């Protein structure tokens, strides 16, 4: 394979330049592509890579527990493992695009992988606060345990919502950029129809997976009423063949929000978490989740709903 062919294959392994983040393009995507090329030669499937990333990420999260001076080096090992896990998280999608091994199970696994990492991270940070304290509040949380648990649970719930909405807006943007085939955008109606067609007998795992994924999508739709009205109007008028002019208009309006979808996904939050661990004040990460990232989420939802309302008004005016 020539260098130009390899370069083109790398470009093809990316979702789109619209939705890529600078840190990913500079670090994770090149490493992920290298892993993807190797795994393709070895015949390793994207789902196997995703499962490997889960083990690496969870191991890294557990190592963040150690807050005593003799074992702080384990924190850096944990950070390394989490970064390594994220290169695999990048590689599984790039491998799927290179080898055309797409599947809904792969998409679900890919989404769950980060959840496993962060569950391990959240528990590690809570027990670290309880057992070792921190440089700012000392042993405060050891005597007020319910507070650190409440912070962690609230941050975890918000994290799940932030990541889900960021992914949903990104997929909606890709729908206008690349069409139905270039996006993983789903609808509850479609998922319900598919779910009802699959019998429980002999399909327990598939039915459970479809059930939880359908509920996940339903929660995304509930948060985006204006988007759903726009989707319905476009479906009724054009099916999946939305005119290029309308697609270009929506893409232009949506593009400035893509940086927020990236910031709510991984890199920004993981950098904040690494800093909180290195300065030995773990609870600051939970505060960052609850204050900074939630404010970003609210802004993103309000802006995107406004864009959808304006786009729907434009669509309705074109009918007159």
C-alpha positions as CSV (number, residue, x, y, z in Angstrom):
1,X,0.0,0.0,0.0
2,X,1.4,3.4,-1.0
3,X,1.6,6.3,1.4
4,X,-1.2,8.1,-0.5
5,X,-3.4,5.0,-0.2
6,X,-2.6,4.8,3.5
7,X,-3.4,8.5,4.0
8,X,-6.8,8.1,2.2
9,X,-7.6,5.0,4.4
10,X,-6.8,7.1,7.5
11,X,-9.3,9.8,6.3
12,X,-11.9,7.1,5.6
13,X,-11.5,5.8,9.1
14,X,-12.7,9.1,10.6
15,X,-16.4,10.0,11.1
16,X,-16.0,13.5,9.6
17,X,-13.8,16.5,10.1
18,X,-16.9,18.4,11.3
19,X,-17.1,16.2,14.4
20,X,-13.5,15.6,15.2
21,X,-11.7,17.3,18.1
22,X,-8.2,18.8,17.9
23,X,-6.8,16.5,20.6
24,X,-8.3,13.4,18.9
25,X,-6.9,14.4,15.5
26,X,-3.4,15.1,17.0
27,X,-3.2,12.1,19.2
28,X,-6.0,9.5,19.5
29,X,-7.0,9.1,15.9
30,X,-3.5,8.5,14.5
31,X,-2.8,5.9,17.3
32,X,-6.3,4.4,16.9
33,X,-5.6,4.1,13.1
34,X,-2.3,2.3,13.8
35,X,-4.1,-0.1,16.1
36,X,-6.9,-0.6,13.6
37,X,-4.5,-1.5,10.8
38,X,-2.8,-4.0,13.0
39,X,-6.0,-5.5,14.3
40,X,-7.4,-5.7,10.7
41,X,-4.3,-7.7,9.7
42,X,-4.7,-10.0,12.7
43,X,-8.4,-10.6,12.0
44,X,-9.5,-9.1,15.3
45,X,-13.1,-7.7,15.3
46,X,-14.1,-4.2,16.5
47,X,-16.1,-5.7,19.4
48,X,-13.1,-7.5,20.7
49,X,-11.1,-4.3,20.7
50,X,-14.0,-2.6,22.6
51,X,-14.0,-5.3,25.2
52,X,-10.2,-4.9,25.6
53,X,-10.7,-1.2,26.1
54,X,-13.2,-1.9,28.9
55,X,-10.6,-4.0,30.8
56,X,-7.9,-1.4,30.4
57,X,-10.1,1.5,31.4
58,X,-11.5,-0.2,34.4
59,X,-8.0,-1.2,35.6
60,X,-6.8,2.4,35.1
61,X,-9.8,3.7,37.1
62,X,-9.1,1.3,40.0
63,X,-5.5,2.6,40.2
64,X,-6.7,6.1,40.9
65,X,-7.8,5.0,44.3
66,X,-4.4,5.1,45.8
67,X,-3.9,8.5,47.5
68,X,-1.0,7.8,49.9
69,X,2.4,9.2,49.1
70,X,4.3,5.8,48.5
71,X,1.7,4.7,46.0
72,X,1.0,7.9,44.0
73,X,2.9,6.5,41.1
74,X,0.0,4.1,40.6
75,X,-2.1,7.1,39.7
76,X,0.1,7.8,36.8
77,X,0.0,4.2,35.7
78,X,-3.8,4.5,35.9
79,X,-3.8,7.6,33.8
80,X,-1.6,5.8,31.2
81,X,-4.1,2.8,31.1
82,X,-7.1,5.1,30.6
83,X,-5.3,6.9,27.8
84,X,-4.4,3.5,26.3
85,X,-8.0,2.4,26.6
86,X,-9.2,5.5,24.8
87,X,-6.8,4.7,21.9
88,X,-8.6,1.4,21.7
89,X,-12.0,3.2,21.9
90,X,-10.9,5.2,18.9
91,X,-9.5,2.1,17.1
92,X,-12.7,0.1,17.3
93,X,-14.7,2.6,15.4
94,X,-11.9,3.2,12.9
95,X,-11.5,-0.6,12.5
96,X,-15.3,-0.9,11.9
97,X,-15.1,1.7,9.2
98,X,-12.0,0.2,7.5
99,X,-13.4,-3.3,7.5
100,X,-17.1,-2.4,7.1
101,X,-18.0,-4.3,10.2
102,X,-20.8,-2.2,11.4
103,X,-23.3,-3.4,14.0
104,X,-25.8,-1.9,16.5
105,X,-24.3,-4.2,19.1
106,X,-20.9,-2.6,18.4
107,X,-22.4,0.9,18.8
108,X,-23.9,-0.1,22.1
109,X,-20.7,-1.8,23.3
110,X,-18.8,1.3,22.3
111,X,-21.1,3.5,24.3
112,X,-21.0,1.2,27.3
113,X,-17.2,1.0,27.4
114,X,-16.8,4.5,28.6
115,X,-19.5,3.9,31.2
116,X,-17.6,1.0,32.7
117,X,-14.4,3.1,32.9
118,X,-16.1,6.0,34.7
119,X,-18.0,3.7,37.1
120,X,-14.6,2.4,38.2
121,X,-13.2,5.9,38.3
122,X,-16.1,7.3,40.4
123,X,-15.9,4.5,42.9
124,X,-12.1,4.9,43.1
125,X,-12.3,8.6,43.7
126,X,-15.0,8.2,46.4
127,X,-13.1,5.6,48.3
128,X,-9.9,7.6,47.9
129,X,-11.6,10.6,49.6
130,X,-13.0,8.3,52.4
131,X,-9.7,6.5,53.1
132,X,-7.0,9.1,52.3
133,X,-8.7,12.5,52.4
134,X,-7.4,15.4,50.2
135,X,-5.2,18.4,50.3
136,X,-8.1,20.9,50.5
137,X,-10.6,19.5,52.9
138,X,-8.5,16.9,54.6
139,X,-10.7,14.2,56.2
140,X,-14.0,16.1,55.9
141,X,-15.6,13.5,53.7
142,X,-14.5,10.7,56.0
143,X,-16.8,12.2,58.7
144,X,-19.5,13.3,56.2
145,X,-19.6,10.2,53.9
146,X,-23.0,10.9,52.5
147,X,-21.8,14.1,50.9
148,X,-19.1,12.6,48.7
149,X,-21.5,9.8,47.8
150,X,-24.2,12.3,46.8
151,X,-21.7,14.3,44.8
152,X,-20.5,11.2,42.9
153,X,-24.0,9.9,42.2
154,X,-25.2,13.3,41.0
155,X,-22.1,13.7,38.8
156,X,-22.6,10.2,37.4
157,X,-26.2,10.8,36.5
158,X,-25.3,14.1,34.8
159,X,-22.3,12.5,33.0
160,X,-24.6,9.9,31.5
161,X,-27.0,12.6,30.3
162,X,-24.2,14.8,28.9
163,X,-22.6,12.0,27.0
164,X,-26.0,10.8,25.6
165,X,-27.0,14.2,24.3
166,X,-23.5,15.0,22.9
167,X,-23.7,11.7,20.9
168,X,-27.2,12.4,19.7
169,X,-26.4,15.9,18.4
170,X,-23.3,14.6,16.7
171,X,-25.3,11.9,15.0
172,X,-27.9,14.4,13.9
173,X,-25.2,16.6,12.4
174,X,-23.7,13.6,10.6
175,X,-27.2,12.8,9.2
176,X,-27.2,16.2,7.4
177,X,-23.6,16.0,6.4
178,X,-23.5,12.4,5.1
179,X,-27.1,11.2,4.9
180,X,-28.7,8.2,6.6
181,X,-25.8,5.9,5.7
182,X,-23.2,8.1,7.3
183,X,-25.0,8.5,10.6
184,X,-26.1,6.2,13.4
185,X,-29.2,8.2,14.1
186,X,-32.1,6.0,15.3
187,X,-35.7,6.7,16.3
188,X,-37.8,5.1,19.0
189,X,-40.6,4.2,16.5
190,X,-38.1,2.3,14.3
191,X,-36.5,0.6,17.3
192,X,-39.8,-0.4,18.8
193,X,-40.9,-2.0,15.5
194,X,-37.6,-4.0,15.3
195,X,-37.9,-4.9,19.0
196,X,-41.5,-6.3,18.6
197,X,-40.4,-8.5,15.6
198,X,-37.8,-10.4,17.7
199,X,-39.2,-13.2,19.9
200,X,-37.9,-13.7,23.4
201,X,-37.3,-17.4,22.9
202,X,-33.7,-17.9,21.9
203,X,-33.0,-14.1,21.8
204,X,-32.7,-13.1,25.5
205,X,-29.5,-11.2,25.1
206,X,-30.6,-9.5,21.9
207,X,-34.0,-8.5,23.4
208,X,-32.4,-7.1,26.5
209,X,-29.9,-5.1,24.5
210,X,-32.6,-3.7,22.2
211,X,-34.8,-2.9,25.2
212,X,-32.2,-0.8,26.9
213,X,-31.0,0.8,23.7
214,X,-34.6,1.8,22.9
215,X,-35.0,3.4,26.3
216,X,-31.7,5.2,25.8
217,X,-32.9,6.6,22.5
218,X,-36.3,7.5,24.1
219,X,-34.6,9.6,26.7
220,X,-32.7,11.5,24.0
221,X,-35.9,12.2,22.1
222,X,-37.6,13.5,25.2
223,X,-34.9,16.1,25.7
224,X,-35.2,17.3,22.1
225,X,-38.8,18.2,21.2
226,X,-38.0,20.7,18.5
227,X,-35.6,18.3,16.9
228,X,-38.3,15.6,16.8
229,X,-40.8,18.0,15.2
230,X,-38.1,18.8,12.5
231,X,-37.3,15.2,12.0
232,X,-41.0,14.3,11.6
233,X,-41.6,17.2,9.1
234,X,-38.5,16.2,7.0
235,X,-39.6,12.5,7.0
236,X,-43.1,13.3,5.9
237,X,-41.9,15.6,3.1
238,X,-38.7,14.1,1.9
239,X,-38.3,10.6,3.4
240,X,-34.6,10.1,3.8
241,X,-33.8,12.2,0.7
242,X,-33.4,15.7,2.3
243,X,-32.4,18.3,-0.4
244,X,-28.8,19.2,-0.4
245,X,-29.6,22.9,0.1
246,X,-31.4,22.2,3.4
247,X,-28.7,19.8,4.5
248,X,-26.1,22.5,3.9
249,X,-28.1,25.1,5.8
250,X,-28.6,22.9,8.9
251,X,-25.0,21.8,8.8
252,X,-23.8,25.4,8.8
253,X,-26.0,26.2,11.8
254,X,-25.1,23.1,13.7
255,X,-21.3,23.1,13.1
256,X,-20.4,25.6,15.9
257,X,-22.1,23.3,18.5
258,X,-19.9,20.3,17.5
259,X,-17.1,21.6,19.8
260,X,-19.4,21.3,22.7
261,X,-20.4,17.8,21.8
262,X,-16.7,16.9,21.9
263,X,-16.1,18.7,25.2
264,X,-18.9,16.8,26.8
265,X,-17.7,13.4,25.5
266,X,-14.3,12.5,26.8
267,X,-11.2,14.7,26.5
268,X,-12.2,17.7,28.5
269,X,-13.7,15.7,31.4
270,X,-10.8,13.3,31.5
271,X,-8.3,16.1,31.6
272,X,-10.2,17.7,34.5
273,X,-10.2,14.3,36.3
274,X,-6.5,13.8,35.7
275,X,-5.8,17.3,37.2
276,X,-8.0,16.7,40.2
277,X,-6.1,13.4,40.9
278,X,-2.6,14.9,40.4
279,X,-3.3,17.9,42.7
280,X,-4.9,15.3,45.2
281,X,-8.3,17.0,45.4
282,X,-10.5,14.3,43.7
283,X,-13.9,15.9,44.6
284,X,-13.1,18.8,42.4
285,X,-13.8,16.6,39.4
286,X,-17.3,15.9,40.6
287,X,-17.8,19.7,41.0
288,X,-16.5,20.2,37.5
289,X,-19.1,17.7,36.2
290,X,-21.9,19.3,38.1
291,X,-21.1,23.0,37.4
292,X,-19.1,23.5,34.3
293,X,-20.2,20.5,32.1
294,X,-23.9,20.9,33.1
295,X,-23.8,24.6,32.2
296,X,-22.3,23.5,28.8
297,X,-25.1,20.9,28.4
298,X,-27.9,23.4,29.0
299,X,-26.4,25.9,26.6
300,X,-26.0,23.2,23.9
301,X,-29.6,22.0,24.3
302,X,-31.0,25.5,24.2
303,X,-29.0,26.5,21.1
304,X,-29.7,23.3,19.3
305,X,-33.5,23.5,19.9
306,X,-33.4,27.1,18.7
307,X,-31.6,25.9,15.5
308,X,-34.3,23.2,15.0
309,X,-37.1,25.7,15.4
310,X,-35.6,28.1,12.9
311,X,-35.0,25.3,10.4
312,X,-38.5,24.0,10.8
313,X,-39.8,27.6,10.2
314,X,-37.7,27.7,7.0
315,X,-39.1,24.4,5.9
316,X,-42.6,25.5,6.5
317,X,-42.1,28.8,4.6
318,X,-40.8,26.9,1.6
319,X,-44.1,25.1,1.4
320,X,-46.0,28.4,0.9
